[in-house]
Amino acid sequence: MKNRRKARELALQVLYQIEMRKTSSEEALEVIFSRYRFKPEVREFAETLVRGSHHFILPLNSLIKKYAKNWTLDRMATVDRNILRLAIYELLFLENVPPIVSINEAVEIAKRYGTDDSGKFVNGILDKIRKERESESSLKWDYLKNHLQKDPHLKELIELKEKEKLWLVGGCLRNLLLGKEKKDLDLITEDSCFRVAELFAQRTGRSLIALGPTLRRVALPEGIFIDFSLKKYPSLEKDLLQRDVTINSLALDLDSLNLPFLFLIDPKTGLEDLMNKKIRLLRKDSFKDDPLRMLRAFRLASQLDFTVEDKITKFIQDKSSLIKDVAKERIGNELFLLLKNPLSYGYLENSAAKTLLKQILGKNPNLESLKRLENILFNKKIIDKRLKKKITTHLSEERGTRVPRDLLKFITLIFSPHQKENSLSLIGKDLKLAGKDVEMIKRIEKLYPFLERIIENEEKPPDTIPFLIRAKKESVEICLLFLITHPHQQNSLILVTRILKEYFRKSDLILHPPRLIKGKDLMETLNIPPSPYISYLLDKIHQAQIKEEIKSKEEAVEYVKRLVSEEGEKIGETLYAKRYPL
């Protein structure tokens, strides 16, 4: 114990000299060891403390500032400041030293070398840090450490960077601390030439993409993005404070990746907010700098199951119009990320979120409809399990740029049964959705009245095959949309359920019917010229196939002859024009 105390006092002297004389840690150690002789164990422990605390002076200072309320580093006594650096380094990095020993030793040294209040001051700060670390057991530190140390891309970056500084920042650290999977890596570099980024791109055989003067990206084949951002301010803390919310402002010096303890730089309350499941603003002007962050706050809350602080919701209610200054494509992407949550309604029902959505969509969002859809898909037993499973699979298929489930949720937010034609697709276009997605919205919007007429028709049972043929895969989305807009009609539920079951049972025939006969063959067989009537007859053949009334070319020919005989060409054309207006 005496040797360790001596080593700590020696380390304090060295740090004091470093600060007073503006010298390096190695020079200061060399000077003191050249003048005095110490036992090997004293010298070794002192060197560990000096080198470690000096190397991590930035994050250590960050922690001191965080817990020394109403005190700046400059106002602290030099002795107190350096005792804290040494003790915090011990607490965080030296696993073989019990925390209580580190704290007691620091307090005793502070009493001896500091002022009358130094012991109490040092004890208060160190005890807060100890308690936080104990309570942080809810965060997955081992999970974070194991994933980062095994990450092949980080290993390569550490090898390539040599003496350059690189910090891992943002969502990757946040997700791993919560026990979630990471995907992309965001890094901060001090090198304006992006040397490490260039070397990494070359080694991985990828191109280095310039996304602006201060941002480079390497897109890896497995869909992972490695982003390199240039450090904009001399202080890393100031850089981190430019981010959106506290839980995204964490940083890790890659030099510390293989140390016993991962020390995260936390300029505000990021770790605390992760533990408390809180989305908290980093600074007052954060939303003004990028108004999209208002929507992102709710997206993060939905992804992580966090709550949004009152300060954020109040700002959004007052300044929601700022979102209009954001590029529509960015808004659309952020909104769809939010809608990916199976129960996104719970986060959008917030009054601030409603206000924001109204600005984005140009109308009040139909949140009750969204709630009903999510109940159908994820919660209540409205549809039987087997059918729900088929619906879930169907809505997860990749058809356009967006997953159909998310696109349907978006449609639900803006749909009303008697709105102007194409009003939905116009909103989709306004948000710069992909062409395929807009076309899907347009089809759903156009064919919804078709289903409505069928269900409201007094014919029992109604003929739903024409609808299924025209709507094809969108039959499912349109049926769900009808259920949402008619929530209390039991008869409608029964009929829509029957239509859905029929679609899944006969989807191959609906989507990919065997071609029994061509239009050209029909014209030759019936001796009639090209006209819409041919399309009508082919459509009737398709319907008969789905009903399993015909299965061969011969049966198709006989069916058509019988149909023409019964209806007549003129009647057929009239029916076609009525059912399928051009």
N, C-alpha and C positions, 0 to 999 in steps of 0.2 A: 504493500500500500504506500509506504514511504517513497519507493522508487517511482511509482505512478504519480504521486503528488509532485515530486521533484520534476518529473517530465512535463507535467501540465504547467507548472510555474515557468519552466524553461521555455516551453512553447509560447506562453504568454509574452515573455520577454522578446522572443524572436518576432512575433506578430507586431509587437509595439515598435520594434526597430524598423520593420518593413514599412509600417505606416508613417513613422516620423521621418525616416530617411529616404523614402520612396525607392527602396531597393527591392530586388527579387528575393523570393524565399530561399533560393539556393545560396545566394550571396550572404544573406543574413545568417543562415545556418553555418556556412563556412567560417564566417567571422567569429561566431560564438564558440564553435568547436575548436578553432585554432587558439583561442585564449584560455579555454578551460577544458579540463578532462572530466568525463562523466562515465558512469558505469554503462556497459553496452545496452542493457535493457532500458535505461533512462534515455540514452541517446536515440535508440530505435523508436521508442514510443513518442518521444518529442518530435522526431522527424515525421512520423505518421500523422500526428496532429497538425503540424505546420503545413506540410505539403497538401494534405487533404482539405483543410479549412481554407487555405489560400487558393487552391484550385477551384473550389466551389464557393468562392466568396460572393458571387452574384446571387445564387439561390439562397445562401445563408443570410445575406443581407435582406433578401426578400422576406424570409420568414421572420426575421427580427422586426422589420417594419410592420409586418402584418399583425404581430402580437404586442408590440410596444405602442399601444394607443397613445396618441397625443405626443409622441416622441419621434423626431426624425433622427436618422443616424448621426448627422452632424452635431446635434444637440447632446447626444450621449457622451459620457466620459469615455475617453479612448480605452481605458482599462476595461470598463464594463462592456463596451462594444466587442472587444476581442475575446473576453471571457465567454461571452455569448456565442461567438463564432465557433470557438473551440468546443464548447459544451454541446452545441446543437450538432456539430459534426460527429461527436461521439455518440449522441443519442441516435442519429440516423444511420451511421455507417459502421460503427464498431459493435457488432452483435455480441462479442464476448464480454462486453462491459454492461452490467445491469443498469438500466436507466436511472434508478434511484441513486446509484453510486456516482454516475456522471453529474447528476444535479447537485448532490450533497458536496461533491468536490468543488464544483464551480462556485457554489454559495460560499464555501469556506475561503476559497482563493479571493473571491470578491470582497469578503469582509476584511481580509488581510491587506489587499492591495488597493481597494477602492475607497469610497466614502462610507459614511455611516449608513447610508441608505442602499448601498450597492448590493448587499446580500439579499435584501428583500426584493429589490428590483429584478435581479437576475433570477431569483427563485420563482417569482411570479410568471415571468415569460417562459422559462423552461418547463414549469408545471403545466402551463396551457398547452405547450407543444406535446408534452408526454400524454396528456389526456386526449388530445385530438388523435394522436397516433393510435391510442388504444381503441377509441371509438371508431376509427377508420377501418376496423376489422370487417365492417360491412362492405368495404370496397375490396375488390379482388386483386390485391397486390401481387400475389404469387402467379395468378393467371396472367396479369400484365407482364410480369418479368419473364415468365416461361415463353410466352408468345413472341415477345420482342427479341429475346436472346436466340430463339430458333428461327427467326425470320431470315430467309436467305438473302433478301434484298437489302436488309439493314446490315447484314454481315459484309456484303459487297461494298456498301457505301462506307462503312467504317474502314475497310481496307483501302479504298480509293482516296478517302479524304486526307489521309496522312495527318498533318498538324492543323488543318483547317477546322473551323468550328461548324458543326451542323446540329440543329435542334429539331427534334420531332415534336410536332405541335398538333393541337386540335382534336378532331373527332376520333382519331385512332386511339389516343390515350383515354379519352372519355369512354369509349365503348368497351375497351379492354378492362378498365377499372370497374365497369358494371357487369363484367362477365359476358359481354356480347362479342360477336365476331367483328374483327376489323376487316377493312377491304383496302381502301386507298391509304397512301402515306403522304402527309404534308410535312415538308421540311423548310426550315429557314436557314439561309446561308448568308455569310458576309461577303462572299466573292461575287462581284458584279460581272465577272466573266463566265460564271457558272461552270467552272472547270470540272468539278465533281459530277455535275449533271451531264456534261458532255461525255466524260469517261464512262459514266454509268450507261448512257444510251449506246455508246459504242460496244461496251461489253455485252449488253443484252441484245444487240443487233436491232435496236429500234431507233427511230428518229427522235431528235429533241425538238419539241414543238414550242415555239415562242407564243405565249398567250398575252403578251404585253411586254413593256420594257423591264418589268421587275418579276416576271413569272415565267417559268419554263415547266414543261410537262413531258414525261416519258410514259407512253401508253403501252402497257405490257399485253401480250397475247391473251392472258387469262382474264382480261377485263379490269385489270388493276391500274390505277393512275398513280404515278409518283410525281408530286408537284414540288418544285423548288421555288420558294419565294425569297426575294432579296430583302435582307434586313434594312429597314428604312431609317431607323433611329440608332444613335450610339448605344442606347440602353435597350436590351432585349425586352425588359419589362414594358417600356413604352410601346414597343412593337406589338406585344401581346395585348396591350390595352386597346389597340385599334380594332380588335375582333368584336364579334357581336355580343355574346353572352359569356358569363363567367366560366361555365363548364367547358367552353371551347378555347379558353385562354391558357390552358395548361401547356407546359413545354418540358421536354426531356433532353438534356445534353447527351449526345450519343457517346461522349467520352465516359459517361457514367454507366453505360449499359451493362458492363461486366463486373461492376462493383457489387458488394454484398447487398447493398440497399439502393433501390431506385429512388433518386431524389427528383421530384417534380417541381418545376418552377411554377408558382401559383401567385400571380400578381394581385389577385383580389381574394375571392372566396370560392374559387372553383371546386376544391375538394369538399368544402363544407356544403356547398349547394348540391354536389353529387350525392352526398350522404342524405341530405334533406329533401332530395328530389324536387329541386326548385330551379326554374328558369329565371335567371336574374340578369338584368342589364349591366353591362360593364361600365358604361359611362353615359352621360346625359345625351350626347350628340350621336350616339351609335346609330339610331334609327334615321336621323337626318342625313347621315353620311350615305346610308344605303337603306331606303325605305322597305326594300324586300325583306329585311330582317324582321319586320313586324309580322309578316306571314310565317317566316322561318321559326319564330318563337313558338308558334302553335304547332308547327310541323315537328319540331324537336320534342315538344311536350307529348305529342301523340306517339312518336316513335319510342320514347323512353318512359312513358307513363309518368310524367312529371307535371307539376302545376306551374302556371305562369304567375309571376309576382304581380301584385296590384299596380306597382309603378308602371309596368309595361302596358297593362290593360287600360289604365287611365290615359297614358300617352296616345295609344291607338284610337281610343274613343274621341280624343281631341284632334288628332292629326292624321286620321286614316286617309285623307285625300292625298297625302304624300305618295301613296302607292301608285298613283296615276303617272308619276314621273319615271316609273320603272319599265324597262322593256317588257312587252307583253309575253314574249317567249319565256323569259325568266320567271314571270309570275305563273304562267301555265305549268312549267316544270315543278315549281315549288308547291303549287296547289295539288298536283297529282302525287307528289311524294307524300303529302299529308293524307290524301285519300287512300293511300295504300294500307293505312291502318284499318284493320277489320271493323273497329268501332270508332271511326273518326268523328261521328256525331258528337260524342261526349266532349270533344275538344273544340268543336265548332259552335256549340250552343252558347259558349261564352259570349256575352254581349259585345265585347270588343271584336271578337272574331266575326260575329254577324255584321258588324259595322264595316269591317274590312272587306268581307265577301260582297257586300252591297256595292262597294266602290269598284271591286274587280269585275263583277258580273253585270253591273248596271241595273240591277233589280234585287229585290229582297230574296235571299236564298230560301228554297223550300226545305228547311232543315227537318221538319216533321216527316217529309217524304224520305229523306235520307235515313232517318231513324227507322222508319218502317222497312226499308230495304235491308238495312243491317240486321234488323230483327229477323227478317225472313232468311237471310243468308247465314247468320251466325248464332242467333239466340233462340228465339221462341220456336216452338214446334208447330209452325203454320203449315209446313210441307213435310211429307213423310221422309224418313232418313234416306231411303234409296234414291228417291227423286232429287233430294237436296244434294246428295253426293254427285249425281250426274250434272246438276246445275253448276255446282262448284267447279267441277272439272272443265265444263264448257266455258265458264267465265274466266278460267285461268289460261286458256289457249292464247297463243300469240297470233293475232290476226292483223293488227295494225301496229303502230308504234307503242300504243298503250295497251295494257292488259284490259280485256273487255269489262271485267268487274269494276276497275277504276273508272273506265269511261262511262259505264252505266251509273256509277255514283255521281259523276259529274253531271250527266244528263238529268238525273233525279233532282239535283240542286236547282236546275233552271227550267224544269219542265212543268207545263200546265196543259191540261187536255185541249183547251180551246184557244190556244195562242196563235199568233200569226204564223203563216207558213214560212219555214226556213229560219225562224228566229233563233232556234237552238244552234243550228249550224253556223249562223252568223256570229254568235258568241264564241263558238269554237274557232272560227277563222280569226276573230279578233285576238284571241289568245295564242294565235300562231300554232295551233295544233297541226299535226301532219295531215297531208291530204287524205290518206286512208282513214284516219280517225274522223275527219270532218265528213267524209262520205258515209261512214257508218252511222254517224249522228243523223245525217240527212235521211238515210233509209229508215231509221227507227222513227224519226219525226213524221215521215211521209206515210208509213205503213201503220202507224198506231191507229188512225181512224178506221182503217180496214178491219182490224181486230175488234174495235169498239162496235162497229156496225154488226159484225157477226154475232157478238155476245148479246147485243141488245135486240137482235132479230128474234121474232117470236117462233121461228122454225125450231122444232124440237125433234131430234138433236140437230144443231146447226152443222152445215158442211164447212169444216175448217181446213180442208185440203187446199183450196185455192190460196188461202192465207199462208199456209206453210210453204207452198211452192214459191210464192213471191217473196216472203220474208227470209226464207232459208235460215241461215244460222242466227240471224237477228230475231227469229221467232221467240227465242228464249228471253232476250232482253225486253222485247215488246210485251210479252206476257207478264213479266215481272213488273214492268212499268204500269201495266193495267191494274195489277193487284195493289200496287202502292197507291194509285189514285182512286181506287174503290175499296178502301180498307174494311168496310163493314158489310159487304155484300157476299153472303155465304154462297149464294147460287153462282156468282161470278167466280168465286174461289174454286168451287167444284169444277166448273167448266174450264177454267184456265189450267187447273191441274190436269184435267183430261187432255187438253191440247198439248201441254208440255210432255206428258207421257207418250202421246202419239208421236210427237216430234222425235223423241229419243228412240222410240221403238222402230221408227221408219226413217231415221235420218239418212241412211245410205241411199234409199230410194228417193228421198227428197233432194238431197244434195248431188248425188251421182247416179241418176237413173240410167239403166242400160238403154242405148238408143235403138229402139225397135224399128223405127222408120224415119226417113228424112223428109223434109218439106218437099224436095224435088220429086220423091216417090209418090207423095200424096197428090201433087199436081198432075202427075202422069196417070195415077190410078183413077182419080176423080175427074180428070180432064177439065181442070179449072186453072185460071191464070194466077200469077203471084198476087197476093192480097193479104191484108191483116187476118183474113179468115184462116189462112194456113197456120199462122202462129196460134190462133185460137184453137184449132184442131190439135196441134202438137201439144198445147197446154192441156187439153182434155185427155189426150193419151197419157200424159204424165200423171194426171190426177187418177186415171183408171189404173195405172201401174201401182201407185201408192195404195190404192184400195184393193190391190191384188185381183183386179177384174181381168187384166190381160197380162200375158207374159211372153208373147212371141210376136213376130212381125205379122203373121197371118191373123192372129187375134186382133192386132192393132188395126189392120185393114178392114176386117169385118166390123170392128167397133166403130170406125170412122164412117163406113158406109151406112151403118144403122143410124148413127148420129145425124148425118146429113139428110137422110131420109126423114127423120123425125123433125129436125129443126128447119132444114132448108138453108141454102147458102145465105140468103138475105137475113134471116133470123140470126144466123151465126155471126154475121158481121155486126149486127146491132148489139148482140150480147157482148161481143168482144169490145166494141167501142164503149159500151156502158161500164163493163167491168174493168177495162184497162184503158182509161182515157189517155190519149197521147199528149 
